[in-house]
Amino acid sequence: MNKLTGPAESTSFQSMGGVDYIIGTLFILIGLVIYVLFQKKAKIRAEKYKQEQLVEYNKNRGTNVSDYKKTRLYLPFWEKVKFVTPIMLTITFILIGSLWIIWAATGVPLTTL
């Protein structure tokens, strides 16, 4: 008969670090969802803001310019931040998820970094 000479190794999902892989994958999926859902909305908002700005410009100047570049108008800083925020959040979440998976695969605890 074979007897165990030491403690039996657990092969449960949690002890193999499976939870870490799920958490890392969730971070990556959240990043991709943020990009897909909010990037198009940010572009639409920027175009809408430009159109409103152009209408205001034409009303104040009494002209009928239809090209935004000819007016030398620009998006204010806060509008640019709104446009770039989904990209930055996507990069952040994907980076966190990737590092989480790498740390889970190498077995290095997150608290020792």
N, CA, C and O atoms as CSV, one atom per row, in Angstrom:
chain,resi,resn,atom,element,x,y,z
A,1,MET,N,N,0.832,-1.184,0.000
A,1,MET,CA,C,0.000,0.000,0.000
A,1,MET,C,C,0.875,1.244,0.000
A,1,MET,O,O,1.905,1.318,0.669
A,2,ASN,N,N,0.431,2.193,-0.759
A,2,ASN,CA,C,1.141,3.468,-0.790
A,2,ASN,C,C,0.609,4.376,0.310
A,2,ASN,O,O,-0.592,4.622,0.419
A,3,LYS,N,N,1.507,4.848,1.091
A,3,LYS,CA,C,1.117,5.778,2.149
A,3,LYS,C,C,1.708,7.144,1.824
A,3,LYS,O,O,2.799,7.246,1.264
A,4,LEU,N,N,0.983,8.173,2.178
A,4,LEU,CA,C,1.489,9.537,2.008
A,4,LEU,C,C,2.523,9.807,3.092
A,4,LEU,O,O,2.255,9.609,4.277
A,5,THR,N,N,3.662,10.242,2.698
A,5,THR,CA,C,4.697,10.540,3.679
A,5,THR,C,C,4.668,12.000,4.110
A,5,THR,O,O,5.286,12.372,5.108
A,6,GLY,N,N,3.967,12.803,3.374
A,6,GLY,CA,C,3.870,14.215,3.715
A,6,GLY,C,C,2.453,14.693,3.479
A,6,GLY,O,O,1.578,13.915,3.098
A,7,PRO,N,N,2.237,15.952,3.703
A,7,PRO,CA,C,0.885,16.458,3.485
A,7,PRO,C,C,0.508,16.359,2.009
A,7,PRO,O,O,1.324,16.625,1.125
A,8,ALA,N,N,-0.715,15.980,1.765
A,8,ALA,CA,C,-1.212,15.868,0.390
A,8,ALA,C,C,-1.315,17.259,-0.213
A,8,ALA,O,O,-1.793,18.196,0.426
A,9,GLU,N,N,-0.863,17.376,-1.440
A,9,GLU,CA,C,-0.938,18.671,-2.098
A,9,GLU,C,C,-2.354,18.916,-2.588
A,9,GLU,O,O,-3.001,18.033,-3.152
A,10,SER,N,N,-2.803,20.098,-2.365
A,10,SER,CA,C,-4.138,20.465,-2.800
A,10,SER,C,C,-4.097,20.869,-4.268
A,10,SER,O,O,-3.218,21.617,-4.696
A,11,THR,N,N,-5.032,20.378,-5.009
A,11,THR,CA,C,-5.100,20.737,-6.430
A,11,THR,C,C,-6.353,21.532,-6.722
A,11,THR,O,O,-6.834,21.546,-7.855
A,12,SER,N,N,-6.882,22.190,-5.717
A,12,SER,CA,C,-8.085,22.980,-5.948
A,12,SER,C,C,-7.748,24.200,-6.802
A,12,SER,O,O,-6.597,24.623,-6.911
A,13,PHE,N,N,-8.782,24.730,-7.387
A,13,PHE,CA,C,-8.629,25.857,-8.298
A,13,PHE,C,C,-8.003,27.052,-7.592
A,13,PHE,O,O,-7.150,27.736,-8.158
A,14,GLN,N,N,-8.417,27.299,-6.378
A,14,GLN,CA,C,-7.911,28.454,-5.644
A,14,GLN,C,C,-6.442,28.284,-5.281
A,14,GLN,O,O,-5.682,29.250,-5.343
A,15,SER,N,N,-6.030,27.087,-4.907
A,15,SER,CA,C,-4.635,26.903,-4.512
A,15,SER,C,C,-3.691,26.946,-5.707
A,15,SER,O,O,-2.495,27.177,-5.529
A,16,MET,N,N,-4.199,26.730,-6.922
A,16,MET,CA,C,-3.355,26.799,-8.111
A,16,MET,C,C,-3.246,28.228,-8.638
A,16,MET,O,O,-2.590,28.459,-9.654
A,17,GLY,N,N,-3.870,29.173,-7.974
A,17,GLY,CA,C,-3.791,30.558,-8.414
A,17,GLY,C,C,-4.817,30.899,-9.466
A,17,GLY,O,O,-4.682,31.909,-10.157
A,18,GLY,N,N,-5.835,30.082,-9.602
A,18,GLY,CA,C,-6.867,30.312,-10.612
A,18,GLY,C,C,-7.618,31.610,-10.414
A,18,GLY,O,O,-8.030,32.254,-11.378
A,19,VAL,N,N,-7.794,31.989,-9.168
A,19,VAL,CA,C,-8.482,33.241,-8.870
A,19,VAL,C,C,-7.676,34.423,-9.410
A,19,VAL,O,O,-8.248,35.394,-9.906
A,20,ASP,N,N,-6.367,34.340,-9.314
A,20,ASP,CA,C,-5.519,35.413,-9.830
A,20,ASP,C,C,-5.660,35.555,-11.345
A,20,ASP,O,O,-5.687,36.667,-11.873
A,21,TYR,N,N,-5.751,34.426,-12.033
A,21,TYR,CA,C,-5.939,34.482,-13.486
A,21,TYR,C,C,-7.284,35.097,-13.850
A,21,TYR,O,O,-7.389,35.856,-14.813
A,22,ILE,N,N,-8.303,34.767,-13.080
A,22,ILE,CA,C,-9.633,35.333,-13.334
A,22,ILE,C,C,-9.622,36.835,-13.081
A,22,ILE,O,O,-10.175,37.601,-13.870
A,23,ILE,N,N,-9.001,37.259,-11.995
A,23,ILE,CA,C,-8.940,38.689,-11.687
A,23,ILE,C,C,-8.176,39.437,-12.784
A,23,ILE,O,O,-8.611,40.501,-13.224
A,24,GLY,N,N,-7.052,38.892,-13.222
A,24,GLY,CA,C,-6.288,39.522,-14.299
A,24,GLY,C,C,-7.085,39.612,-15.585
A,24,GLY,O,O,-7.059,40.633,-16.271
A,25,THR,N,N,-7.794,38.536,-15.910
A,25,THR,CA,C,-8.621,38.538,-17.121
A,25,THR,C,C,-9.753,39.550,-17.007
A,25,THR,O,O,-10.089,40.217,-17.986
A,26,LEU,N,N,-10.340,39.671,-15.827
A,26,LEU,CA,C,-11.408,40.655,-15.627
A,26,LEU,C,C,-10.897,42.080,-15.827
A,26,LEU,O,O,-11.577,42.911,-16.430
A,27,PHE,N,N,-9.705,42.355,-15.321
A,27,PHE,CA,C,-9.129,43.689,-15.533
A,27,PHE,C,C,-8.950,43.973,-17.025
A,27,PHE,O,O,-9.253,45.070,-17.494
A,28,ILE,N,N,-8.460,42.988,-17.758
A,28,ILE,CA,C,-8.271,43.175,-19.203
A,28,ILE,C,C,-9.613,43.373,-19.900
A,28,ILE,O,O,-9.740,44.241,-20.763
A,29,LEU,N,N,-10.607,42.583,-19.534
A,29,LEU,CA,C,-11.934,42.728,-20.150
A,29,LEU,C,C,-12.570,44.078,-19.813
A,29,LEU,O,O,-13.196,44.699,-20.672
A,30,ILE,N,N,-12.415,44.527,-18.588
A,30,ILE,CA,C,-12.953,45.842,-18.208
A,30,ILE,C,C,-12.287,46.935,-19.031
A,30,ILE,O,O,-12.953,47.869,-19.478
A,31,GLY,N,N,-10.982,46.826,-19.232
A,31,GLY,CA,C,-10.280,47.809,-20.053
A,31,GLY,C,C,-10.796,47.833,-21.479
A,31,GLY,O,O,-10.986,48.905,-22.054
A,32,LEU,N,N,-11.024,46.664,-22.053
A,32,LEU,CA,C,-11.533,46.615,-23.428
A,32,LEU,C,C,-12.963,47.134,-23.522
A,32,LEU,O,O,-13.319,47.802,-24.493
A,33,VAL,N,N,-13.780,46.832,-22.520
A,33,VAL,CA,C,-15.160,47.330,-22.514
A,33,VAL,C,C,-15.183,48.853,-22.399
A,33,VAL,O,O,-15.974,49.516,-23.070
A,34,ILE,N,N,-14.327,49.397,-21.560
A,34,ILE,CA,C,-14.242,50.854,-21.433
A,34,ILE,C,C,-13.894,51.475,-22.779
A,34,ILE,O,O,-14.487,52.476,-23.181
A,35,TYR,N,N,-12.939,50.882,-23.466
A,35,TYR,CA,C,-12.531,51.432,-24.751
A,35,TYR,C,C,-13.665,51.369,-25.763
A,35,TYR,O,O,-13.956,52.354,-26.441
A,36,VAL,N,N,-14.302,50.209,-25.863
A,36,VAL,CA,C,-15.352,50.027,-26.871
A,36,VAL,C,C,-16.541,50.937,-26.598
A,36,VAL,O,O,-17.077,51.555,-27.519
A,37,LEU,N,N,-16.955,51.023,-25.340
A,37,LEU,CA,C,-18.155,51.791,-25.026
A,37,LEU,C,C,-17.945,53.303,-25.040
A,37,LEU,O,O,-18.804,54.048,-25.511
A,38,PHE,N,N,-16.822,53.746,-24.531
A,38,PHE,CA,C,-16.677,55.178,-24.310
A,38,PHE,C,C,-15.839,55.907,-25.354
A,38,PHE,O,O,-15.920,57.132,-25.440
A,39,GLN,N,N,-15.051,55.213,-26.135
A,39,GLN,CA,C,-14.213,55.895,-27.118
A,39,GLN,C,C,-15.067,56.528,-28.217
A,39,GLN,O,O,-14.830,57.671,-28.609
A,40,LYS,N,N,-16.050,55.793,-28.709
A,40,LYS,CA,C,-16.925,56.358,-29.743
A,40,LYS,C,C,-17.712,57.544,-29.204
A,40,LYS,O,O,-17.889,58.550,-29.891
A,41,LYS,N,N,-18.186,57.414,-27.957
A,41,LYS,CA,C,-18.927,58.524,-27.354
A,41,LYS,C,C,-18.041,59.752,-27.196
A,41,LYS,O,O,-18.498,60.878,-27.391
A,42,ALA,N,N,-16.792,59.543,-26.849
A,42,ALA,CA,C,-15.876,60.677,-26.685
A,42,ALA,C,C,-15.639,61.375,-28.015
A,42,ALA,O,O,-15.592,62.604,-28.069
A,43,LYS,N,N,-15.489,60.602,-29.095
A,43,LYS,CA,C,-15.310,61.217,-30.414
A,43,LYS,C,C,-16.551,61.985,-30.830
A,43,LYS,O,O,-16.450,63.080,-31.382
A,44,ILE,N,N,-17.719,61.418,-30.569
A,44,ILE,CA,C,-18.968,62.096,-30.918
A,44,ILE,C,C,-19.112,63.390,-30.127
A,44,ILE,O,O,-19.527,64.413,-30.671
A,45,ARG,N,N,-18.767,63.342,-28.840
A,45,ARG,CA,C,-18.838,64.553,-28.018
A,45,ARG,C,C,-17.874,65.625,-28.506
A,45,ARG,O,O,-18.213,66.808,-28.517
A,46,ALA,N,N,-16.687,65.222,-28.906
A,46,ALA,CA,C,-15.711,66.192,-29.409
A,46,ALA,C,C,-16.212,66.834,-30.698
A,46,ALA,O,O,-16.093,68.046,-30.877
A,47,GLU,N,N,-16.769,66.028,-31.592
A,47,GLU,CA,C,-17.307,66.578,-32.843
A,47,GLU,C,C,-18.495,67.502,-32.567
A,47,GLU,O,O,-18.634,68.547,-33.204
A,48,LYS,N,N,-19.341,67.120,-31.626
A,48,LYS,CA,C,-20.488,67.962,-31.270
A,48,LYS,C,C,-20.004,69.292,-30.687
A,48,LYS,O,O,-20.543,70.350,-31.011
A,49,TYR,N,N,-18.988,69.232,-29.828
A,49,TYR,CA,C,-18.445,70.453,-29.236
A,49,TYR,C,C,-17.856,71.360,-30.319
A,49,TYR,O,O,-18.049,72.575,-30.293
A,50,LYS,N,N,-17.140,70.761,-31.264
A,50,LYS,CA,C,-16.563,71.541,-32.366
A,50,LYS,C,C,-17.664,72.199,-33.194
A,50,LYS,O,O,-17.542,73.358,-33.593
A,51,GLN,N,N,-18.734,71.455,-33.449
A,51,GLN,CA,C,-19.832,72.012,-34.245
A,51,GLN,C,C,-20.497,73.166,-33.505
A,51,GLN,O,O,-20.796,74.197,-34.106
A,52,GLU,N,N,-20.731,73.000,-32.203
A,52,GLU,CA,C,-21.315,74.090,-31.409
A,52,GLU,C,C,-20.388,75.295,-31.365
A,52,GLU,O,O,-20.836,76.440,-31.423
A,53,GLN,N,N,-19.095,75.027,-31.263
A,53,GLN,CA,C,-18.113,76.104,-31.240
A,53,GLN,C,C,-18.105,76.852,-32.577
A,53,GLN,O,O,-17.981,78.076,-32.604
A,54,LEU,N,N,-18.236,76.127,-33.669
A,54,LEU,CA,C,-18.257,76.740,-34.996
A,54,LEU,C,C,-19.512,77.583,-35.189
A,54,LEU,O,O,-19.450,78.667,-35.767
A,55,VAL,N,N,-20.645,77.089,-34.707
A,55,VAL,CA,C,-21.893,77.867,-34.802
A,55,VAL,C,C,-21.766,79.154,-34.002
A,55,VAL,O,O,-22.168,80.220,-34.468
A,56,GLU,N,N,-21.211,79.061,-32.807
A,56,GLU,CA,C,-21.020,80.251,-31.966
A,56,GLU,C,C,-20.053,81.244,-32.630
A,56,GLU,O,O,-20.261,82.456,-32.582
A,57,TYR,N,N,-19.003,80.712,-33.242
A,57,TYR,CA,C,-18.028,81.544,-33.944
A,57,TYR,C,C,-18.697,82.301,-35.090
A,57,TYR,O,O,-18.492,83.504,-35.247
A,58,ASN,N,N,-19.495,81.596,-35.888
A,58,ASN,CA,C,-20.184,82.236,-37.014
A,58,ASN,C,C,-21.203,83.263,-36.537
A,58,ASN,O,O,-21.381,84.300,-37.177
A,59,LYS,N,N,-21.869,82.989,-35.428
A,59,LYS,CA,C,-22.860,83.924,-34.898
A,59,LYS,C,C,-22.179,85.195,-34.381
A,59,LYS,O,O,-22.681,86.299,-34.595
A,60,ASN,N,N,-21.050,85.044,-33.710
A,60,ASN,CA,C,-20.339,86.204,-33.151
A,60,ASN,C,C,-19.656,87.032,-34.240
A,60,ASN,O,O,-19.599,88.257,-34.137
A,61,ARG,N,N,-19.146,86.386,-35.267
A,61,ARG,CA,C,-18.405,87.081,-36.330
A,61,ARG,C,C,-19.289,87.536,-37.484
A,61,ARG,O,O,-18.893,88.390,-38.277
A,62,GLY,N,N,-20.476,86.969,-37.575
A,62,GLY,CA,C,-21.350,87.319,-38.695
A,62,GLY,C,C,-20.887,86.715,-40.011
A,62,GLY,O,O,-21.187,87.247,-41.079
A,63,THR,N,N,-20.156,85.606,-39.940
A,63,THR,CA,C,-19.667,84.939,-41.139
A,63,THR,C,C,-20.359,83.587,-41.291
A,63,THR,O,O,-21.167,83.182,-40.455
A,64,ASN,N,N,-20.025,82.912,-42.368
A,64,ASN,CA,C,-20.587,81.589,-42.606
A,64,ASN,C,C,-19.456,80.626,-42.979
A,64,ASN,O,O,-19.461,80.052,-44.068
A,65,VAL,N,N,-18.496,80.454,-42.083
A,65,VAL,CA,C,-17.370,79.563,-42.313
A,65,VAL,C,C,-17.802,78.145,-41.945
A,65,VAL,O,O,-18.354,77.920,-40.868
A,66,SER,N,N,-17.552,77.193,-42.839
A,66,SER,CA,C,-17.978,75.815,-42.564
A,66,SER,C,C,-16.811,74.898,-42.216
A,66,SER,O,O,-17.027,73.761,-41.796
A,67,ASP,N,N,-15.571,75.375,-42.384
A,67,ASP,CA,C,-14.402,74.546,-42.088
A,67,ASP,C,C,-13.842,74.935,-40.724
A,67,ASP,O,O,-13.492,76.091,-40.486
A,68,TYR,N,N,-13.765,73.957,-39.844
A,68,TYR,CA,C,-13.301,74.215,-38.470
A,68,TYR,C,C,-11.848,74.657,-38.446
A,68,TYR,O,O,-11.478,75.504,-37.633
A,69,LYS,N,N,-11.016,74.100,-39.320
A,69,LYS,CA,C,-9.583,74.421,-39.322
A,69,LYS,C,C,-9.321,75.860,-39.777
A,69,LYS,O,O,-8.365,76.487,-39.321
A,70,LYS,N,N,-10.148,76.374,-40.655
A,70,LYS,CA,C,-9.953,77.747,-41.137
A,70,LYS,C,C,-10.226,78.777,-40.054
A,70,LYS,O,O,-9.714,79.895,-40.120
A,71,THR,N,N,-11.013,78.422,-39.073
A,71,THR,CA,C,-11.346,79.374,-38.012
A,71,THR,C,C,-10.252,79.470,-36.949
A,71,THR,O,O,-10.258,80.387,-36.129
A,72,ARG,N,N,-9.323,78.530,-36.966
A,72,ARG,CA,C,-8.250,78.445,-35.973
A,72,ARG,C,C,-8.781,78.265,-34.552
A,72,ARG,O,O,-8.156,78.688,-33.580
A,73,LEU,N,N,-9.937,77.632,-34.455
A,73,LEU,CA,C,-10.472,77.282,-33.146
A,73,LEU,C,C,-9.784,76.007,-32.663
A,73,LEU,O,O,-9.186,75.280,-33.455
A,74,TYR,N,N,-9.870,75.749,-31.391
A,74,TYR,CA,C,-9.240,74.562,-30.822
A,74,TYR,C,C,-10.113,74.015,-29.706
A,74,TYR,O,O,-10.958,74.717,-29.149
A,75,LEU,N,N,-9.890,72.750,-29.396
A,75,LEU,CA,C,-10.580,72.139,-28.262
A,75,LEU,C,C,-9.885,72.579,-26.979
A,75,LEU,O,O,-8.660,72.498,-26.881
A,76,PRO,N,N,-10.645,73.038,-26.004
A,76,PRO,CA,C,-10.036,73.387,-24.719
A,76,PRO,C,C,-9.459,72.139,-24.031
A,76,PRO,O,O,-9.776,71.005,-24.391
A,77,PHE,N,N,-8.624,72.382,-23.057
A,77,PHE,CA,C,-7.926,71.304,-22.370
A,77,PHE,C,C,-8.896,70.291,-21.769
A,77,PHE,O,O,-8.678,69.086,-21.895
A,78,TRP,N,N,-9.965,70.757,-21.117
A,78,TRP,CA,C,-10.881,69.842,-20.452
A,78,TRP,C,C,-11.609,68.955,-21.467
A,78,TRP,O,O,-11.970,67.823,-21.144
A,79,GLU,N,N,-11.827,69.450,-22.683
A,79,GLU,CA,C,-12.440,68.610,-23.714
A,79,GLU,C,C,-11.448,67.560,-24.214
A,79,GLU,O,O,-11.834,66.427,-24.500
A,80,LYS,N,N,-10.183,67.932,-24.319
A,80,LYS,CA,C,-9.170,66.958,-24.728
A,80,LYS,C,C,-9.013,65.870,-23.672
A,80,LYS,O,O,-8.811,64.703,-24.006
A,81,VAL,N,N,-9.104,66.248,-22.401
A,81,VAL,CA,C,-9.006,65.269,-21.320
A,81,VAL,C,C,-10.161,64.282,-21.412
A,81,VAL,O,O,-9.970,63.081,-21.218
A,82,LYS,N,N,-11.356,64.779,-21.705
A,82,LYS,CA,C,-12.508,63.891,-21.859
A,82,LYS,C,C,-12.318,62.938,-23.032
A,82,LYS,O,O,-12.808,61.809,-22.995
A,83,PHE,N,N,-11.629,63.369,-24.050
A,83,PHE,CA,C,-11.394,62.548,-25.228
A,83,PHE,C,C,-10.342,61.477,-24.965
A,83,PHE,O,O,-10.442,60.373,-25.500
A,84,VAL,N,N,-9.336,61.782,-24.151
A,84,VAL,CA,C,-8.218,60.880,-23.919
A,84,VAL,C,C,-8.461,59.943,-22.724
A,84,VAL,O,O,-7.797,58.913,-22.612
A,85,THR,N,N,-9.388,60.280,-21.844
A,85,THR,CA,C,-9.621,59.487,-20.638
A,85,THR,C,C,-9.929,58.015,-20.921
A,85,THR,O,O,-9.347,57.161,-20.252
A,86,PRO,N,N,-10.808,57.662,-21.871
A,86,PRO,CA,C,-11.050,56.232,-22.119
A,86,PRO,C,C,-9.798,55.483,-22.562
A,86,PRO,O,O,-9.610,54.324,-22.192
A,87,ILE,N,N,-8.953,56.119,-23.338
A,87,ILE,CA,C,-7.722,55.456,-23.780
A,87,ILE,C,C,-6.799,55.217,-22.589
A,87,ILE,O,O,-6.219,54.140,-22.459
A,88,MET,N,N,-6.663,56.211,-21.725
A,88,MET,CA,C,-5.796,56.064,-20.563
A,88,MET,C,C,-6.329,54.995,-19.601
A,88,MET,O,O,-5.554,54.207,-19.060
A,89,LEU,N,N,-7.645,54.967,-19.389
A,89,LEU,CA,C,-8.224,53.938,-18.527
A,89,LEU,C,C,-8.036,52.550,-19.126
A,89,LEU,O,O,-7.762,51.591,-18.404
A,90,THR,N,N,-8.181,52.441,-20.441
A,90,THR,CA,C,-7.980,51.156,-21.112
A,90,THR,C,C,-6.548,50.670,-20.919
A,90,THR,O,O,-6.326,49.514,-20.560
A,91,ILE,N,N,-5.593,51.538,-21.153
A,91,ILE,CA,C,-4.187,51.158,-20.984
A,91,ILE,C,C,-3.918,50.754,-19.538
A,91,ILE,O,O,-3.222,49.770,-19.290
A,92,THR,N,N,-4.461,51.502,-18.586
A,92,THR,CA,C,-4.240,51.208,-17.175
A,92,THR,C,C,-4.811,49.848,-16.794
A,92,THR,O,O,-4.130,49.043,-16.158
A,93,PHE,N,N,-6.060,49.587,-17.180
A,93,PHE,CA,C,-6.688,48.315,-16.816
A,93,PHE,C,C,-6.006,47.133,-17.494
A,93,PHE,O,O,-5.818,46.090,-16.867
A,94,ILE,N,N,-5.637,47.276,-18.752
A,94,ILE,CA,C,-4.968,46.176,-19.445
A,94,ILE,C,C,-3.587,45.924,-18.839
A,94,ILE,O,O,-3.174,44.772,-18.702
A,95,LEU,N,N,-2.879,46.976,-18.480
A,95,LEU,CA,C,-1.570,46.814,-17.853
A,95,LEU,C,C,-1.699,46.115,-16.493
A,95,LEU,O,O,-0.929,45.204,-16.189
A,96,ILE,N,N,-2.659,46.536,-15.687
A,96,ILE,CA,C,-2.864,45.900,-14.381
A,96,ILE,C,C,-3.233,44.431,-14.564
A,96,ILE,O,O,-2.695,43.566,-13.873
A,97,GLY,N,N,-4.148,44.142,-15.491
A,97,GLY,CA,C,-4.548,42.755,-15.728
A,97,GLY,C,C,-3.405,41.892,-16.225
A,97,GLY,O,O,-3.245,40.753,-15.786
A,98,SER,N,N,-2.613,42.426,-17.135
A,98,SER,CA,C,-1.475,41.662,-17.665
A,98,SER,C,C,-0.446,41.383,-16.570
A,98,SER,O,O,0.046,40.262,-16.446
A,99,LEU,N,N,-0.128,42.393,-15.791
A,99,LEU,CA,C,0.828,42.192,-14.698
A,99,LEU,C,C,0.290,41.218,-13.655
A,99,LEU,O,O,1.049,40.430,-13.093
A,100,TRP,N,N,-1.002,41.268,-13.397
A,100,TRP,CA,C,-1.614,40.359,-12.436
A,100,TRP,C,C,-1.471,38.910,-12.912
A,100,TRP,O,O,-1.154,38.019,-12.125
A,101,ILE,N,N,-1.707,38.689,-14.196
A,101,ILE,CA,C,-1.584,37.339,-14.756
A,101,ILE,C,C,-0.123,36.889,-14.747
A,101,ILE,O,O,0.168,35.738,-14.421
A,102,ILE,N,N,0.785,37.779,-15.100
A,102,ILE,CA,C,2.213,37.429,-15.096
A,102,ILE,C,C,2.667,37.074,-13.685
A,102,ILE,O,O,3.372,36.084,-13.488
A,103,TRP,N,N,2.262,37.884,-12.695
A,103,TRP,CA,C,2.632,37.601,-11.319
A,103,TRP,C,C,2.025,36.282,-10.847
A,103,TRP,O,O,2.656,35.547,-10.087
A,104,ALA,N,N,0.799,35.976,-11.292
A,104,ALA,CA,C,0.178,34.704,-10.910
A,104,ALA,C,C,0.919,33.538,-11.543
A,104,ALA,O,O,1.070,32.488,-10.920
A,105,ALA,N,N,1.381,33.711,-12.772
A,105,ALA,CA,C,2.075,32.622,-13.473
A,105,ALA,C,C,3.462,32.379,-12.887
A,105,ALA,O,O,3.918,31.237,-12.832
A,106,THR,N,N,4.132,33.434,-12.450
A,106,THR,CA,C,5.482,33.258,-11.914
A,106,THR,C,C,5.471,32.862,-10.447
A,106,THR,O,O,6.480,32.389,-9.924
A,107,GLY,N,N,4.349,33.049,-9.787
A,107,GLY,CA,C,4.255,32.653,-8.382
A,107,GLY,C,C,4.790,33.682,-7.415
A,107,GLY,O,O,4.904,33.402,-6.222
A,108,VAL,N,N,5.121,34.862,-7.894
A,108,VAL,CA,C,5.622,35.915,-7.020
A,108,VAL,C,C,4.410,36.573,-6.364
A,108,VAL,O,O,3.517,37.046,-7.065
A,109,PRO,N,N,4.365,36.610,-5.031
A,109,PRO,CA,C,3.235,37.270,-4.376
A,109,PRO,C,C,3.220,38.768,-4.690
A,109,PRO,O,O,4.268,39.402,-4.820
A,110,LEU,N,N,2.028,39.307,-4.806
A,110,LEU,CA,C,1.902,40.726,-5.136
A,110,LEU,C,C,2.405,41.625,-4.019
A,110,LEU,O,O,2.798,42.762,-4.278
A,111,THR,N,N,2.400,41.144,-2.790
A,111,THR,CA,C,2.781,41.987,-1.665
A,111,THR,C,C,4.288,42.194,-1.570
A,111,THR,O,O,4.733,43.089,-0.851
A,112,THR,N,N,5.089,41.389,-2.277
A,112,THR,CA,C,6.537,41.523,-2.155
A,112,THR,C,C,7.125,42.461,-3.187
A,112,THR,O,O,8.335,42.692,-3.188
A,113,LEU,N,N,6.300,43.009,-4.067
A,113,LEU,CA,C,6.849,43.884,-5.110
A,113,LEU,C,C,7.065,45.239,-4.600
A,113,LEU,O,O,7.522,46.111,-5.339
